[in-house]
């Protein structure tokens, strides 16, 4: 295989795909990306959030429903033979994957609408903007109930934005919606929360400041992310 790793590392990392490179290791470097399934089957084709098309060369052991067209996945892969790669399509070998749940933001217009439980997360591993989504890897404490979801809530009436603002601040909170949890056991889940509708409210906005808050193991956290129009489409 011809080695174009420095160029590919720049290409993928700049577009929201992480490379796990160890230059002293003789094994092939691996990459991580959020992607959407574009063809079904055990050797699928995927579109990374940066627009690059990834063609799996190996069969992926999974049930048939996982690779429904349109499903999202958090993917670890190594590259195949890149000698014929054209910059938009790459052959890959799938190493690991995680099924991703896609969800919309829940807008809270007033306090009475907030009917969700608010037990702590175990840990928010990552929150990354790409492809018009806020993509999250979350460690969740196990729930004692069948009611067990993660919601991204927007507290709209607490915002002070005007339609003419060029950098409005959007207040978002990740909530673990479960009535009771087991602090001795956690599980990892991946979510992609769609942000597509936010820019329609602010036609003059150059970017949005997403003020994300969450509670993990009873500690409150807050982090600002800058969401620009280039985050919407690859």
NORNORGI-V435558 format. One line per field, one symbol per residue. ss: DSSP state (H for helix, E for strand, - for the rest). phi: phi as a letter, one per 20 degrees, with the letter a starting at -180 (. if undefined). A space follows every 10 residues. Layout:
ss->???
phi->???
This chain:
ss->----HHHHHH HHHH---EEE ---------E EEEEEEEEE- ----EEEE-- --EEEE---- ---------- -EEEEEEEE- --------EE EEEEEEEEEE EEEE-EEE-- HHH-----E- E-EEEEEEEE --EEEEEEEE EEE-----EE EEEEEHHH-- --------EE EEEEEEE--- EEEEEEEEEE EEEE---HHH H-----EEEE EEEEEE--EE EEEEEEEEHH H---
phi->.fddfgffff gfffdndedd dcfeeffffd ccbebdfdbe pfcedcdffe nfeddfedfd faffffefgo fdbdcdbdee fefdfdnccc ecdfebbcfd eebefeedeb gfeeeefbef ffaefbbcea mnceecdced ffeecffbcd cdddeffefd fdgefebfdd ecceceebfb cdfebccdcc ccefdgefff fcfefeadee eecacclmdf cbbeceddgf ffcf
